[in-house]
Amino acid sequence: MTGIQLFTYFAFLVAFIAILRKVLRYATAPESMRWELYPVPHEKGRAEYGGSYFEELDWWTKERETDLFNELKEMFSEIVFLKGIFHHNKKVWNSSFPFHFGLYMTIGWLVLLMTGGILEAFFGMTVDSQGGFFSTAVYYLTIPLGFGGLALAGLGAFGLFIWRSTDKTQKKFNAPIDFFNLIAFTVTAAVALAASIMYDPTFSFLRSYTGSLLTFSAISSPNVLLTAEIILLAFLTLLIPITKMSHFVAKYFLYHSVRWNDQNNERGSKIEKNILELLNKQVGWSADHIRTGKTWGEVITEPKNEEK
């Protein structure tokens, strides 16, 4: 086992633990203050004009109908095409879209590398232009996804770096870690592209390297540039989940638990149980209108003395 392999294992382990920790943190968070903003995509027949099932007379006596297809369509347009950014900030979208789409392509590239590694390491198949149908398909799909994904992600990251550096409004909200993250993506993409073009244009070495990770067998990198590519890719895998670039985890809960959560609070429901638990918690801060020493339930129900 080589040092770069050990570092790759370490990076994936840290990434897995960090993502799992964030998922559990959001999934077990207290009941959210819901936005109640419409339209909600899963409103069947009403999403187009921002309607709600609450507008029905005696809505609580009627069976509710939802539209899963429309919700999935809205999710797809937001995740893949960044619909919200396109409508509200096209200047950012010009760099953010290629950056994110390039990342999706890069993820597909890594999946194909893993698939090719499995075919070679466990099934004895050769992944090249002369193999069987499946292995040949993996071979030809890996190349455009790899080069295209790395190029788009790198250009998008560099564009976002320029935007953060030059936009007068955005400068107020920048932090050093934002620039570090974008530089890390740009440099990684540039090094990976250079290494692949010069020494591994069909990604045969990276495929073999992936297979070595799956079989826990040693493999040596043939040159410094390919070694740098592996180290930087592993470093990015480690970096994303421990920084705010892992906002993709929060985004699911933001939409489904906050923005699109229009579930009514019924007696005996889970929502009521969660709210009652929160109301029984002690107030942990004080102000002119709220004092410590009481529960939130007592605070919101006690009569207020209005000063004239």
C-alpha positions in Angstrom: 0.0 0.0 0.0 1.4 3.4 -1.0 1.2 6.7 0.7 -1.2 8.2 -1.9 -3.5 5.3 -1.5 -3.6 5.7 2.3 -4.3 9.4 1.9 -7.1 8.6 -0.6 -8.7 6.1 1.9 -8.4 8.8 4.7 -10.0 11.4 2.5 -13.0 9.2 1.6 -13.4 8.2 5.3 -13.4 11.8 6.5 -15.8 12.8 3.7 -18.2 9.9 4.6 -18.2 10.7 8.3 -18.6 14.5 7.7 -21.6 14.0 5.3 -23.2 11.5 7.6 -22.8 13.8 10.5 -24.4 16.7 8.7 -27.3 14.6 7.4 -28.0 13.4 11.0 -27.7 16.9 12.3 -30.3 18.3 9.9 -32.6 15.3 10.2 -32.7 15.5 14.0 -32.9 19.3 14.2 -35.8 21.0 16.0 -39.0 21.8 14.1 -38.3 24.6 11.6 -40.0 27.9 11.3 -41.7 27.3 8.0 -41.7 30.0 5.3 -45.1 29.1 4.0 -44.1 30.6 0.6 -46.1 29.6 -2.5 -46.1 28.1 -5.0 -45.4 24.7 -3.5 -44.6 22.3 -6.5 -46.4 19.3 -5.0 -49.7 21.2 -4.9 -51.7 19.3 -7.5 -53.4 21.7 -10.0 -52.6 24.7 -7.9 -48.8 25.2 -8.2 -49.1 27.2 -11.4 -50.8 30.1 -9.6 -49.4 29.6 -6.1 -52.6 28.0 -4.6 -52.9 25.8 -1.6 -55.1 23.0 -0.4 -56.1 25.3 2.5 -58.3 27.3 0.0 -60.7 24.4 -0.2 -63.9 24.7 1.9 -63.7 22.3 4.8 -60.2 21.3 3.6 -59.6 19.2 6.7 -62.4 16.8 5.8 -61.1 16.1 2.3 -58.4 13.7 1.1 -55.3 15.7 0.0 -53.9 15.2 -3.5 -50.2 15.8 -4.3 -48.2 16.0 -7.5 -44.9 14.0 -7.1 -44.0 14.5 -10.8 -44.2 18.3 -10.6 -42.1 18.3 -7.5 -39.4 16.1 -9.1 -39.5 18.4 -12.2 -38.9 21.4 -10.0 -36.1 19.7 -8.1 -34.5 18.7 -11.4 -34.6 22.2 -12.8 -33.1 23.6 -9.6 -30.4 21.0 -9.1 -29.3 20.7 -12.7 -29.9 24.1 -14.2 -29.9 26.3 -11.0 -33.2 27.8 -11.9 -33.3 30.1 -8.8 -29.9 31.6 -9.5 -30.8 32.1 -13.2 -33.9 34.1 -12.4 -32.4 36.2 -9.6 -28.7 36.6 -10.5 -27.7 35.8 -14.0 -24.3 37.3 -13.5 -23.5 34.6 -10.9 -25.3 31.9 -12.9 -22.9 32.4 -15.9 -20.1 30.9 -13.7 -22.1 28.9 -11.2 -23.9 26.8 -13.8 -20.8 25.5 -15.6 -19.1 25.0 -12.2 -22.0 22.8 -10.8 -22.7 21.0 -14.1 -19.0 20.3 -14.4 -19.1 18.8 -10.9 -22.0 16.6 -11.9 -20.0 15.4 -14.9 -17.0 14.8 -12.7 -19.0 12.7 -10.3 -20.2 10.6 -13.3 -16.6 10.3 -14.4 -15.6 9.0 -11.0 -18.5 6.5 -11.0 -17.4 5.3 -14.4 -13.8 5.0 -13.2 -15.0 2.9 -10.3 -17.1 0.8 -12.6 -14.2 0.2 -14.9 -12.0 -0.6 -12.0 -14.5 -3.2 -10.8 -14.7 -4.7 -14.3 -11.0 -5.1 -14.5 -10.2 -6.1 -10.9 -13.1 -8.5 -10.2 -14.3 -9.7 -13.6 -11.0 -9.8 -15.6 -12.5 -7.6 -18.3 -10.5 -5.1 -20.4 -11.9 -1.7 -20.5 -10.9 -0.3 -23.9 -12.1 0.3 -27.4 -11.8 -3.4 -28.3 -13.7 -4.8 -25.3 -17.3 -6.1 -25.0 -20.3 -3.8 -25.4 -20.5 -2.8 -21.7 -16.8 -2.3 -21.1 -16.5 -0.4 -24.4 -19.4 1.9 -23.4 -17.7 2.6 -20.1 -14.5 3.4 -21.9 -16.0 5.8 -24.4 -18.2 7.5 -21.8 -15.4 8.0 -19.3 -13.3 10.2 -21.7 -15.8 13.0 -22.5 -17.2 13.1 -18.9 -13.7 13.4 -17.5 -12.3 16.1 -19.7 -15.6 17.9 -20.0 -16.4 17.8 -16.3 -12.9 19.0 -15.3 -12.8 21.8 -17.8 -16.3 23.1 -16.9 -15.7 22.9 -13.1 -12.3 24.6 -13.4 -13.6 27.4 -15.6 -16.7 27.9 -13.5 -14.6 28.0 -10.3 -12.3 30.6 -11.9 -15.3 32.6 -13.0 -16.7 32.6 -9.5 -13.3 33.7 -8.1 -13.3 36.7 -10.5 -16.9 37.5 -9.5 -16.1 37.4 -5.8 -13.0 39.5 -6.4 -14.6 42.2 -8.5 -18.3 42.5 -7.5 -18.7 45.5 -5.1 -21.8 44.1 -3.4 -20.4 40.6 -3.0 -17.1 41.9 -1.5 -18.9 42.6 1.8 -19.8 39.0 2.2 -16.6 37.3 1.1 -14.4 35.2 3.5 -10.9 33.9 3.0 -12.2 30.3 2.8 -14.4 31.2 -0.2 -11.4 32.1 -2.2 -9.4 29.1 -0.9 -12.1 26.7 -2.0 -12.4 28.2 -5.5 -8.6 28.3 -5.9 -8.5 24.6 -4.8 -11.0 23.7 -7.5 -9.3 25.7 -10.2 -5.8 24.3 -9.5 -7.1 20.7 -9.2 -9.0 20.9 -12.5 -5.9 22.4 -14.2 -3.5 19.8 -12.8 -5.9 16.9 -13.6 -6.4 18.1 -17.2 -2.7 18.6 -17.7 -1.9 15.1 -16.3 -4.6 13.4 -18.3 -3.7 15.1 -21.6 0.0 14.4 -21.2 0.1 11.0 -19.6 -3.3 9.4 -19.3 -5.7 10.5 -22.1 -7.9 7.5 -21.8 -7.8 7.5 -18.0 -6.4 3.9 -18.0 -4.1 4.6 -15.0 -6.8 6.3 -12.9 -9.1 3.3 -13.7 -6.3 0.9 -12.5 -5.8 3.1 -9.5 -9.5 2.9 -8.6 -9.3 -0.8 -9.0 -6.3 -1.0 -6.6 -8.3 0.9 -4.0 -11.2 -1.6 -4.3 -8.9 -4.7 -4.0 -6.5 -3.1 -1.4 -3.6 -3.8 -3.7 -0.5 -1.6 -4.1 0.0 0.5 -7.2 2.7 3.1 -8.0 2.1 6.3 -9.8 4.3 6.6 -13.0 5.1 10.3 -12.6 4.9 13.3 -10.4 2.0 15.0 -12.3 -0.3 12.0 -12.0 0.6 11.7 -8.3 -0.3 15.4 -7.8 -3.6 14.8 -9.6 -4.6 12.0 -7.3 -3.6 13.9 -4.2 -5.5 17.0 -5.2 -8.6 15.0 -6.1 -8.5 13.2 -2.8 -8.0 16.6 -1.0 -11.1 18.0 -2.7 -13.1 15.0 -1.6 -12.0 15.7 1.9 -12.5 19.4 1.7 -16.0 19.6 0.3 -17.9 18.0 3.2 -16.1 20.0 6.0 -16.8 23.4 4.4 -19.9 25.2 3.4 -19.5 23.7 -0.1 -21.5 20.8 1.3 -24.6 22.9 1.1 -26.1 20.2 -1.1 -26.9 18.4 2.2 -28.7 21.3 3.7 -30.6 22.1 0.5 -32.7 18.9 0.6 -33.9 19.8 4.2 -34.3 23.5 3.3 -36.7 22.7 0.6 -38.6 19.7 2.1 -38.6 20.7 5.8 -38.9 24.4 5.4 -39.7 25.9 2.1 -42.1 23.2 0.7 -43.4 22.0 4.1 -47.1 22.8 4.1 -48.2 19.9 6.3 -50.9 21.1 8.7 -50.4 20.7 12.4 -53.0 18.2 13.6 -53.8 17.1 17.2 -51.6 14.2 18.1 -49.3 14.6 15.1 -45.5 14.5 15.1 -45.5 18.3 14.5 -47.5 18.9 17.6 -45.3 16.7 19.6 -42.1 18.5 18.4 -43.6 21.9 19.1 -44.7 21.0 22.6 -41.2 19.7 23.4 -39.7 23.0 22.3 -42.2 25.0 24.3 -41.1 23.1 27.4 -37.5 24.1 27.0 -36.1 26.8 29.3 -35.5 30.3 27.9 -31.7 30.6 27.5 -31.4 34.4 27.0 -33.0 37.5 28.2 -34.2 40.9 26.8 -36.5 43.7 27.8 -39.5 41.6 26.6 -38.3 38.1 27.6 -36.7 36.9 30.8 -34.9 33.7 31.7 -36.2 31.3 34.3 -39.4 30.3 32.4 -40.2 28.0 29.6 -41.1 29.2 26.2 -44.6 28.0 26.7 -44.9 30.3 29.7 -43.4 33.2 27.9 -45.8 33.1 25.0 -48.9 32.6 27.1 -48.3 35.0 30.0 -50.2 38.3 29.8 -48.2 41.3 28.8 -48.3 44.6 30.8 -48.5 47.3 28.2 -46.9 50.6 29.2 -48.8 53.7 28.2 
